Amino acid sequence: MNSKFDDPPVHLEINNQYFNMRSKIEPVYHIIELAEKVMQKQGVSPTKKPVRGDTDGARLSYMGLPCPNLFTGGHNYHGKYEFIPLESMEKAVGVVLEIVGMVGRSDE
């Protein structure tokens, strides 16, 4: 770029900002197992897929709060036809509420 456009010169700075959260989740893998158990109880078939960084879960995990990404029920992510059926959102809310309830009861 600088040989073609030298006024002003082009500078490039590369910073890591998209982190893989696997190293933060593996030591507390029981949280994945809990989520799977709750999903099955709620009638949701869990599918584990690795996702790259730059998700809320990855950011929170690297800030010290291990936080795997749970489903939202969406389809066609980041595309022109992205959508989430209401029923899927309701299932996601049910899963989160049950996880919170189970974790809250286990601390008593």
N, CA, C and O atoms as CSV, one atom per row, in Angstrom:
chain,resi,resn,atom,element,x,y,z
A,1,MET,N,N,0.824,-1.191,0.000
A,1,MET,CA,C,0.000,0.000,0.000
A,1,MET,C,C,0.869,1.256,0.000
A,1,MET,O,O,0.553,2.244,-0.664
A,2,ASN,N,N,1.974,1.204,0.757
A,2,ASN,CA,C,2.815,2.399,0.838
A,2,ASN,C,C,3.497,2.720,-0.483
A,2,ASN,O,O,3.762,3.887,-0.771
A,3,SER,N,N,3.786,1.707,-1.289
A,3,SER,CA,C,4.417,1.995,-2.583
A,3,SER,C,C,3.424,2.643,-3.545
A,3,SER,O,O,3.818,3.349,-4.473
A,4,LYS,N,N,2.145,2.402,-3.317
A,4,LYS,CA,C,1.126,2.978,-4.182
A,4,LYS,C,C,0.590,4.305,-3.631
A,4,LYS,O,O,0.336,5.244,-4.385
A,5,PHE,N,N,0.427,4.365,-2.325
A,5,PHE,CA,C,-0.119,5.568,-1.670
A,5,PHE,C,C,0.835,5.960,-0.549
A,5,PHE,O,O,0.863,5.308,0.494
A,6,ASP,N,N,1.602,7.001,-0.748
A,6,ASP,CA,C,2.568,7.349,0.294
A,6,ASP,C,C,2.194,8.617,1.063
A,6,ASP,O,O,2.985,9.098,1.875
A,7,ASP,N,N,1.022,9.154,0.825
A,7,ASP,CA,C,0.624,10.350,1.554
A,7,ASP,C,C,-0.815,10.207,2.028
A,7,ASP,O,O,-1.701,10.392,1.194
A,8,PRO,N,N,-1.127,9.910,3.232
A,8,PRO,CA,C,-0.213,9.561,4.318
A,8,PRO,C,C,0.193,8.091,4.230
A,8,PRO,O,O,-0.496,7.308,3.576
A,9,PRO,N,N,1.277,7.707,4.864
A,9,PRO,CA,C,1.700,6.296,4.784
A,9,PRO,C,C,0.714,5.389,5.516
A,9,PRO,O,O,0.034,5.807,6.452
A,10,VAL,N,N,0.655,4.160,5.072
A,10,VAL,CA,C,-0.218,3.165,5.682
A,10,VAL,C,C,0.555,2.468,6.791
A,10,VAL,O,O,1.675,2.005,6.575
A,11,HIS,N,N,-0.044,2.390,7.983
A,11,HIS,CA,C,0.533,1.668,9.119
A,11,HIS,C,C,-0.415,0.539,9.487
A,11,HIS,O,O,-1.635,0.699,9.434
A,12,LEU,N,N,0.144,-0.587,9.853
A,12,LEU,CA,C,-0.668,-1.744,10.227
A,12,LEU,C,C,-0.269,-2.199,11.611
A,12,LEU,O,O,0.910,-2.418,11.888
A,13,GLU,N,N,-1.247,-2.340,12.474
A,13,GLU,CA,C,-1.020,-2.871,13.808
A,13,GLU,C,C,-1.952,-4.062,13.991
A,13,GLU,O,O,-3.161,-3.951,13.788
A,14,ILE,N,N,-1.385,-5.199,14.376
A,14,ILE,CA,C,-2.172,-6.419,14.556
A,14,ILE,C,C,-2.229,-6.738,16.043
A,14,ILE,O,O,-1.196,-6.833,16.706
A,15,ASN,N,N,-3.433,-6.901,16.557
A,15,ASN,CA,C,-3.648,-7.257,17.956
A,15,ASN,C,C,-4.548,-8.472,18.035
A,15,ASN,O,O,-5.517,-8.581,17.283
A,16,ASN,N,N,-4.237,-9.383,18.938
A,16,ASN,CA,C,-5.136,-10.500,19.186
A,16,ASN,C,C,-6.357,-9.980,19.921
A,16,ASN,O,O,-6.234,-9.327,20.957
A,17,GLN,N,N,-7.526,-10.267,19.389
A,17,GLN,CA,C,-8.743,-9.876,20.083
A,17,GLN,C,C,-9.814,-10.955,20.020
A,17,GLN,O,O,-10.811,-10.871,20.738
A,18,TYR,N,N,-9.633,-11.952,19.188
A,18,TYR,CA,C,-10.585,-13.047,19.085
A,18,TYR,C,C,-9.941,-14.286,19.676
A,18,TYR,O,O,-9.120,-14.937,19.028
A,19,PHE,N,N,-10.310,-14.611,20.899
A,19,PHE,CA,C,-9.672,-15.712,21.594
A,19,PHE,C,C,-10.562,-16.944,21.625
A,19,PHE,O,O,-11.785,-16.841,21.719
A,20,ASN,N,N,-9.934,-18.105,21.545
A,20,ASN,CA,C,-10.639,-19.368,21.694
A,20,ASN,C,C,-10.817,-19.618,23.180
A,20,ASN,O,O,-9.836,-19.615,23.924
A,21,MET,N,N,-12.032,-19.832,23.623
A,21,MET,CA,C,-12.322,-19.944,25.044
A,21,MET,C,C,-12.139,-21.344,25.608
A,21,MET,O,O,-12.410,-21.573,26.787
A,22,ARG,N,N,-11.686,-22.279,24.790
A,22,ARG,CA,C,-11.544,-23.664,25.235
A,22,ARG,C,C,-10.689,-23.787,26.499
A,22,ARG,O,O,-11.045,-24.523,27.420
A,23,SER,N,N,-9.574,-23.075,26.543
A,23,SER,CA,C,-8.686,-23.183,27.704
A,23,SER,C,C,-9.331,-22.652,28.980
A,23,SER,O,O,-8.917,-23.021,30.079
A,24,LYS,N,N,-10.325,-21.802,28.850
A,24,LYS,CA,C,-11.014,-21.249,30.013
A,24,LYS,C,C,-12.196,-22.112,30.446
A,24,LYS,O,O,-12.605,-22.072,31.607
A,25,ILE,N,N,-12.742,-22.891,29.518
A,25,ILE,CA,C,-13.915,-23.717,29.806
A,25,ILE,C,C,-13.511,-25.112,30.295
A,25,ILE,O,O,-14.169,-25.666,31.176
A,26,GLU,N,N,-12.446,-25.683,29.741
A,26,GLU,CA,C,-12.067,-27.053,30.104
A,26,GLU,C,C,-11.885,-27.268,31.608
A,26,GLU,O,O,-12.326,-28.299,32.115
A,27,PRO,N,N,-11.254,-26.343,32.347
A,27,PRO,CA,C,-11.101,-26.576,33.796
A,27,PRO,C,C,-12.427,-26.598,34.564
A,27,PRO,O,O,-12.479,-27.101,35.686
A,28,VAL,N,N,-13.475,-26.072,33.986
A,28,VAL,CA,C,-14.792,-26.044,34.651
A,28,VAL,C,C,-15.835,-26.704,33.748
A,28,VAL,O,O,-16.953,-26.211,33.599
A,29,TYR,N,N,-15.443,-27.828,33.154
A,29,TYR,CA,C,-16.291,-28.482,32.155
A,29,TYR,C,C,-17.643,-28.920,32.717
A,29,TYR,O,O,-18.573,-29.183,31.955
A,30,HIS,N,N,-17.756,-28.999,34.025
A,30,HIS,CA,C,-19.042,-29.381,34.624
A,30,HIS,C,C,-20.154,-28.400,34.233
A,30,HIS,O,O,-21.329,-28.767,34.253
A,31,ILE,N,N,-19.805,-27.174,33.884
A,31,ILE,CA,C,-20.841,-26.224,33.473
A,31,ILE,C,C,-21.438,-26.616,32.123
A,31,ILE,O,O,-22.615,-26.365,31.865
A,32,ILE,N,N,-20.633,-27.226,31.271
A,32,ILE,CA,C,-21.141,-27.734,29.982
A,32,ILE,C,C,-22.067,-28.915,30.245
A,32,ILE,O,O,-23.150,-29.015,29.668
A,33,GLU,N,N,-21.626,-29.801,31.119
A,33,GLU,CA,C,-22.435,-30.976,31.433
A,33,GLU,C,C,-23.764,-30.571,32.065
A,33,GLU,O,O,-24.795,-31.182,31.784
A,34,LEU,N,N,-23.747,-29.551,32.913
A,34,LEU,CA,C,-24.985,-29.052,33.517
A,34,LEU,C,C,-25.918,-28.501,32.442
A,34,LEU,O,O,-27.115,-28.790,32.445
A,35,ALA,N,N,-25.376,-27.716,31.534
A,35,ALA,CA,C,-26.198,-27.149,30.456
A,35,ALA,C,C,-26.802,-28.256,29.593
A,35,ALA,O,O,-27.973,-28.183,29.220
A,36,GLU,N,N,-26.008,-29.279,29.275
A,36,GLU,CA,C,-26.521,-30.394,28.476
A,36,GLU,C,C,-27.659,-31.113,29.204
A,36,GLU,O,O,-28.680,-31.450,28.605
A,37,LYS,N,N,-27.466,-31.340,30.495
A,37,LYS,CA,C,-28.482,-32.029,31.303
A,37,LYS,C,C,-29.788,-31.232,31.302
A,37,LYS,O,O,-30.865,-31.797,31.113
A,38,VAL,N,N,-29.689,-29.939,31.512
A,38,VAL,CA,C,-30.883,-29.089,31.539
A,38,VAL,C,C,-31.544,-29.054,30.168
A,38,VAL,O,O,-32.769,-29.126,30.072
A,39,MET,N,N,-30.753,-28.945,29.107
A,39,MET,CA,C,-31.332,-28.919,27.759
A,39,MET,C,C,-32.121,-30.194,27.495
A,39,MET,O,O,-33.244,-30.140,26.993
A,40,GLN,N,N,-31.545,-31.328,27.829
A,40,GLN,CA,C,-32.240,-32.589,27.605
A,40,GLN,C,C,-33.539,-32.641,28.413
A,40,GLN,O,O,-34.567,-33.105,27.920
A,41,LYS,N,N,-33.482,-32.166,29.643
A,41,LYS,CA,C,-34.677,-32.136,30.487
A,41,LYS,C,C,-35.748,-31.233,29.880
A,41,LYS,O,O,-36.940,-31.502,30.033
A,42,GLN,N,N,-35.339,-30.164,29.192
A,42,GLN,CA,C,-36.268,-29.213,28.578
A,42,GLN,C,C,-36.688,-29.636,27.158
A,42,GLN,O,O,-37.426,-28.917,26.485
A,43,GLY,N,N,-36.211,-30.810,26.713
A,43,GLY,CA,C,-36.585,-31.286,25.385
A,43,GLY,C,C,-35.760,-30.701,24.253
A,43,GLY,O,O,-36.196,-30.683,23.102
A,44,VAL,N,N,-34.577,-30.226,24.580
A,44,VAL,CA,C,-33.673,-29.657,23.576
A,44,VAL,C,C,-32.516,-30.628,23.386
A,44,VAL,O,O,-31.885,-31.034,24.361
A,45,SER,N,N,-32.231,-31.005,22.139
A,45,SER,CA,C,-31.103,-31.884,21.858
A,45,SER,C,C,-29.836,-31.043,21.735
A,45,SER,O,O,-29.663,-30.325,20.751
A,46,PRO,N,N,-28.939,-31.129,22.737
A,46,PRO,CA,C,-27.736,-30.299,22.679
A,46,PRO,C,C,-26.780,-30.756,21.585
A,46,PRO,O,O,-26.583,-31.951,21.366
A,47,THR,N,N,-26.206,-29.803,20.923
A,47,THR,CA,C,-25.178,-30.048,19.914
A,47,THR,C,C,-23.984,-29.194,20.287
A,47,THR,O,O,-24.096,-27.970,20.348
A,48,LYS,N,N,-22.846,-29.816,20.538
A,48,LYS,CA,C,-21.649,-29.059,20.887
A,48,LYS,C,C,-20.864,-28.759,19.620
A,48,LYS,O,O,-20.504,-29.662,18.866
A,49,LYS,N,N,-20.606,-27.481,19.399
A,49,LYS,CA,C,-19.805,-27.065,18.259
A,49,LYS,C,C,-18.815,-26.010,18.727
A,49,LYS,O,O,-19.186,-25.079,19.442
A,50,PRO,N,N,-17.558,-26.151,18.328
A,50,PRO,CA,C,-16.613,-25.091,18.687
A,50,PRO,C,C,-16.954,-23.813,17.921
A,50,PRO,O,O,-17.336,-23.857,16.751
A,51,VAL,N,N,-16.812,-22.697,18.590
A,51,VAL,CA,C,-17.009,-21.405,17.943
A,51,VAL,C,C,-15.742,-20.594,18.136
A,51,VAL,O,O,-15.036,-20.736,19.135
A,52,ARG,N,N,-15.473,-19.755,17.179
A,52,ARG,CA,C,-14.290,-18.918,17.322
A,52,ARG,C,C,-14.557,-17.845,18.360
A,52,ARG,O,O,-15.663,-17.742,18.890
A,53,GLY,N,N,-13.572,-17.073,18.639
A,53,GLY,CA,C,-13.709,-16.034,19.656
A,53,GLY,C,C,-14.593,-14.891,19.199
A,53,GLY,O,O,-15.299,-14.986,18.195
A,54,ASP,N,N,-14.541,-13.828,19.945
A,54,ASP,CA,C,-15.313,-12.606,19.747
A,54,ASP,C,C,-16.796,-12.830,19.957
A,54,ASP,O,O,-17.637,-12.231,19.288
A,55,THR,N,N,-17.092,-13.697,20.890
A,55,THR,CA,C,-18.466,-13.819,21.341
A,55,THR,C,C,-18.509,-13.246,22.751
A,55,THR,O,O,-17.465,-13.076,23.381
A,56,ASP,N,N,-19.685,-12.952,23.243
A,56,ASP,CA,C,-19.798,-12.478,24.623
A,56,ASP,C,C,-19.213,-13.510,25.587
A,56,ASP,O,O,-18.529,-13.162,26.550
A,57,GLY,N,N,-19.494,-14.786,25.309
A,57,GLY,CA,C,-18.983,-15.845,26.179
A,57,GLY,C,C,-17.467,-15.890,26.216
A,57,GLY,O,O,-16.884,-16.091,27.281
A,58,ALA,N,N,-16.819,-15.709,25.078
A,58,ALA,CA,C,-15.358,-15.705,25.038
A,58,ALA,C,C,-14.807,-14.510,25.801
A,58,ALA,O,O,-13.862,-14.651,26.578
A,59,ARG,N,N,-15.385,-13.350,25.589
A,59,ARG,CA,C,-14.922,-12.137,26.272
A,59,ARG,C,C,-15.063,-12.290,27.784
A,59,ARG,O,O,-14.130,-11.990,28.529
A,60,LEU,N,N,-16.239,-12.759,28.244
A,60,LEU,CA,C,-16.459,-12.941,29.674
A,60,LEU,C,C,-15.531,-14.002,30.254
A,60,LEU,O,O,-15.029,-13.850,31.368
A,61,SER,N,N,-15.303,-15.079,29.498
A,61,SER,CA,C,-14.411,-16.141,29.972
A,61,SER,C,C,-13.006,-15.608,30.199
A,61,SER,O,O,-12.364,-15.962,31.188
A,62,TYR,N,N,-12.526,-14.775,29.311
A,62,TYR,CA,C,-11.182,-14.210,29.462
A,62,TYR,C,C,-11.121,-13.110,30.513
A,62,TYR,O,O,-10.037,-12.676,30.902
A,63,MET,N,N,-12.273,-12.664,30.968
A,63,MET,CA,C,-12.317,-11.688,32.061
A,63,MET,C,C,-12.472,-12.392,33.412
A,63,MET,O,O,-12.576,-11.736,34.448
A,64,GLY,N,N,-12.488,-13.727,33.398
A,64,GLY,CA,C,-12.540,-14.487,34.640
A,64,GLY,C,C,-13.874,-15.131,34.960
A,64,GLY,O,O,-14.014,-15.753,36.012
A,65,LEU,N,N,-14.858,-14.999,34.081
A,65,LEU,CA,C,-16.165,-15.612,34.295
A,65,LEU,C,C,-16.402,-16.639,33.186
A,65,LEU,O,O,-16.913,-16.291,32.122
A,66,PRO,N,N,-16.033,-17.912,33.427
A,66,PRO,CA,C,-16.231,-18.927,32.386
A,66,PRO,C,C,-17.683,-18.953,31.949
A,66,PRO,O,O,-18.581,-19.147,32.769
A,67,CYS,N,N,-17.911,-18.761,30.678
A,67,CYS,CA,C,-19.264,-18.507,30.197
A,67,CYS,C,C,-19.439,-19.077,28.789
A,67,CYS,O,O,-19.312,-18.344,27.808
A,68,PRO,N,N,-19.731,-20.383,28.678
A,68,PRO,CA,C,-19.923,-20.947,27.345
A,68,PRO,C,C,-21.160,-20.367,26.673
A,68,PRO,O,O,-22.099,-19.934,27.342
A,69,ASN,N,N,-21.150,-20.364,25.379
A,69,ASN,CA,C,-22.296,-19.868,24.621
A,69,ASN,C,C,-23.387,-20.930,24.595
A,69,ASN,O,O,-23.137,-22.084,24.247
A,70,LEU,N,N,-24.590,-20.530,24.964
A,70,LEU,CA,C,-25.743,-21.413,24.876
A,70,LEU,C,C,-26.535,-21.056,23.630
A,70,LEU,O,O,-26.311,-20.008,23.023
A,71,PHE,N,N,-27.434,-21.902,23.260
A,71,PHE,CA,C,-28.224,-21.678,22.056
A,71,PHE,C,C,-29.230,-20.557,22.239
A,71,PHE,O,O,-29.649,-20.252,23.355
A,72,THR,N,N,-29.608,-19.955,21.135
A,72,THR,CA,C,-30.699,-18.986,21.145
A,72,THR,C,C,-31.854,-19.490,20.294
A,72,THR,O,O,-32.968,-18.974,20.379
A,73,GLY,N,N,-31.585,-20.502,19.471
A,73,GLY,CA,C,-32.627,-21.023,18.598
A,73,GLY,C,C,-32.658,-20.345,17.243
A,73,GLY,O,O,-33.581,-20.547,16.454
A,74,GLY,N,N,-31.650,-19.546,16.982
A,74,GLY,CA,C,-31.620,-18.805,15.725
A,74,GLY,C,C,-31.181,-19.660,14.545
A,74,GLY,O,O,-30.632,-20.750,14.702
A,75,HIS,N,N,-31.440,-19.132,13.376
A,75,HIS,CA,C,-31.081,-19.795,12.120
A,75,HIS,C,C,-30.460,-18.763,11.170
A,75,HIS,O,O,-30.747,-17.569,11.254
A,76,ASN,N,N,-29.610,-19.250,10.272
A,76,ASN,CA,C,-29.012,-18.411,9.218
A,76,ASN,C,C,-28.274,-17.202,9.794
A,76,ASN,O,O,-28.427,-16.083,9.304
A,77,TYR,N,N,-27.473,-17.435,10.839
A,77,TYR,CA,C,-26.789,-16.337,11.514
A,77,TYR,C,C,-25.985,-15.459,10.565
A,77,TYR,O,O,-25.334,-15.941,9.639
A,78,HIS,N,N,-26.048,-14.179,10.818
A,78,HIS,CA,C,-25.295,-13.142,10.099
A,78,HIS,C,C,-25.633,-13.081,8.617
A,78,HIS,O,O,-24.873,-12.531,7.820
A,79,GLY,N,N,-26.745,-13.634,8.263
A,79,GLY,CA,C,-27.157,-13.612,6.867
A,79,GLY,C,C,-28.419,-12.797,6.668
A,79,GLY,O,O,-29.047,-12.327,7.617
A,80,LYS,N,N,-28.758,-12.652,5.428
A,80,LYS,CA,C,-29.929,-11.871,5.041
A,80,LYS,C,C,-31.226,-12.460,5.602
A,80,LYS,O,O,-32.191,-11.736,5.849
A,81,TYR,N,N,-31.236,-13.779,5.799
A,81,TYR,CA,C,-32.451,-14.453,6.253
A,81,TYR,C,C,-32.340,-14.971,7.691
A,81,TYR,O,O,-32.948,-15.983,8.036
A,82,GLU,N,N,-31.569,-14.282,8.518
A,82,GLU,CA,C,-31.439,-14.673,9.918
A,82,GLU,C,C,-32.794,-14.505,10.624
A,82,GLU,O,O,-33.491,-13.511,10.426
A,83,PHE,N,N,-33.147,-15.496,11.449
A,83,PHE,CA,C,-34.389,-15.405,12.205
A,83,PHE,C,C,-34.317,-16.306,13.427
A,83,PHE,O,O,-33.485,-17.210,13.500
A,84,ILE,N,N,-35.202,-16.047,14.390
A,84,ILE,CA,C,-35.341,-16.886,15.582
A,84,ILE,C,C,-36.825,-17.074,15.847
A,84,ILE,O,O,-37.540,-16.104,16.100
A,85,PRO,N,N,-37.296,-18.318,15.791
A,85,PRO,CA,C,-38.700,-18.559,16.121
A,85,PRO,C,C,-38.969,-18.281,17.605
A,85,PRO,O,O,-38.123,-18.565,18.453
A,86,LEU,N,N,-40.106,-17.745,17.908
A,86,LEU,CA,C,-40.483,-17.433,19.285
A,86,LEU,C,C,-40.370,-18.667,20.176
A,86,LEU,O,O,-39.892,-18.574,21.306
A,87,GLU,N,N,-40.799,-19.798,19.683
A,87,GLU,CA,C,-40.754,-21.028,20.477
A,87,GLU,C,C,-39.319,-21.377,20.872
A,87,GLU,O,O,-39.080,-21.861,21.978
A,88,SER,N,N,-38.377,-21.138,19.984
A,88,SER,CA,C,-36.971,-21.421,20.290
A,88,SER,C,C,-36.436,-20.473,21.345
A,88,SER,O,O,-35.684,-20.883,22.229
A,89,MET,N,N,-36.817,-19.214,21.260
A,89,MET,CA,C,-36.402,-18.251,22.274
A,89,MET,C,C,-36.973,-18.622,23.635
A,89,MET,O,O,-36.297,-18.487,24.654
A,90,GLU,N,N,-38.215,-19.089,23.651
A,90,GLU,CA,C,-38.832,-19.514,24.907
A,90,GLU,C,C,-38.090,-20.704,25.501
A,90,GLU,O,O,-37.894,-20.768,26.715
A,91,LYS,N,N,-37.679,-21.643,24.661
A,91,LYS,CA,C,-36.897,-22.800,25.130
A,91,LYS,C,C,-35.573,-22.326,25.711
A,91,LYS,O,O,-35.149,-22.811,26.760
A,92,ALA,N,N,-34.916,-21.385,25.042
A,92,ALA,CA,C,-33.628,-20.870,25.527
A,92,ALA,C,C,-33.801,-20.217,26.893
A,92,ALA,O,O,-32.983,-20.434,27.787
A,93,VAL,N,N,-34.837,-19.433,27.067
A,93,VAL,CA,C,-35.105,-18.787,28.350
A,93,VAL,C,C,-35.351,-19.846,29.422
A,93,VAL,O,O,-34.842,-19.733,30.537
A,94,GLY,N,N,-36.125,-20.869,29.088
A,94,GLY,CA,C,-36.394,-21.947,30.038
A,94,GLY,C,C,-35.121,-22.647,30.481
A,94,GLY,O,O,-34.961,-22.968,31.658
A,95,VAL,N,N,-34.213,-22.883,29.540
A,95,VAL,CA,C,-32.939,-23.530,29.869
A,95,VAL,C,C,-32.127,-22.646,30.810
A,95,VAL,O,O,-31.615,-23.128,31.820
A,96,VAL,N,N,-32.005,-21.375,30.493
A,96,VAL,CA,C,-31.225,-20.463,31.330
A,96,VAL,C,C,-31.826,-20.370,32.737
A,96,VAL,O,O,-31.096,-20.423,33.726
A,97,LEU,N,N,-33.139,-20.231,32.826
A,97,LEU,CA,C,-33.773,-20.125,34.134
A,97,LEU,C,C,-33.567,-21.388,34.971
A,97,LEU,O,O,-33.353,-21.307,36.181
A,98,GLU,N,N,-33.629,-22.537,34.334
A,98,GLU,CA,C,-33.418,-23.777,35.087
A,98,GLU,C,C,-31.964,-23.910,35.529
A,98,GLU,O,O,-31.698,-24.367,36.640
A,99,ILE,N,N,-31.027,-23.519,34.680
A,99,ILE,CA,C,-29.610,-23.549,35.084
A,99,ILE,C,C,-29.402,-22.646,36.301
A,99,ILE,O,O,-28.772,-23.049,37.279
A,100,VAL,N,N,-29.929,-21.437,36.236
A,100,VAL,CA,C,-29.793,-20.504,37.354
A,100,VAL,C,C,-30.415,-21.092,38.616
A,100,VAL,O,O,-29.833,-21.008,39.697
A,101,GLY,N,N,-31.593,-21.684,38.477
A,101,GLY,CA,C,-32.246,-22.292,39.622
A,101,GLY,C,C,-31.446,-23.432,40.224
A,101,GLY,O,O,-31.339,-23.543,41.445
A,102,MET,N,N,-30.884,-24.280,39.370
A,102,MET,CA,C,-30.102,-25.417,39.867
A,102,MET,C,C,-28.828,-24.947,40.572
A,102,MET,O,O,-28.473,-25.462,41.633
A,103,VAL,N,N,-28.161,-23.990,39.992
A,103,VAL,CA,C,-26.923,-23.484,40.576
A,103,VAL,C,C,-27.220,-22.763,41.888
A,103,VAL,O,O,-26.473,-22.893,42.858
A,104,GLY,N,N,-28.319,-22.000,41.912
A,104,GLY,CA,C,-28.711,-21.314,43.137
A,104,GLY,C,C,-29.018,-22.269,44.269
A,104,GLY,O,O,-28.646,-22.018,45.415
A,105,ARG,N,N,-29.697,-23.367,43.957
A,105,ARG,CA,C,-30.037,-24.362,44.981
A,105,ARG,C,C,-28.808,-25.095,45.463
A,105,ARG,O,O,-28.746,-25.491,46.627
A,106,SER,N,N,-27.811,-25.290,44.584
A,106,SER,CA,C,-26.620,-26.053,44.987
A,106,SER,C,C,-25.737,-25.272,45.952
A,106,SER,O,O,-24.900,-25.864,46.633
A,107,ASP,N,N,-25.907,-23.963,46.022
A,107,ASP,CA,C,-25.107,-23.140,46.936
A,107,ASP,C,C,-25.716,-23.026,48.323
A,107,ASP,O,O,-25.097,-22.462,49.225
A,108,GLU,N,N,-26.913,-23.552,48.506
A,108,GLU,CA,C,-27.605,-23.420,49.804
A,108,GLU,C,C,-27.018,-24.359,50.828
A,108,GLU,O,O,-27.472,-24.387,51.972
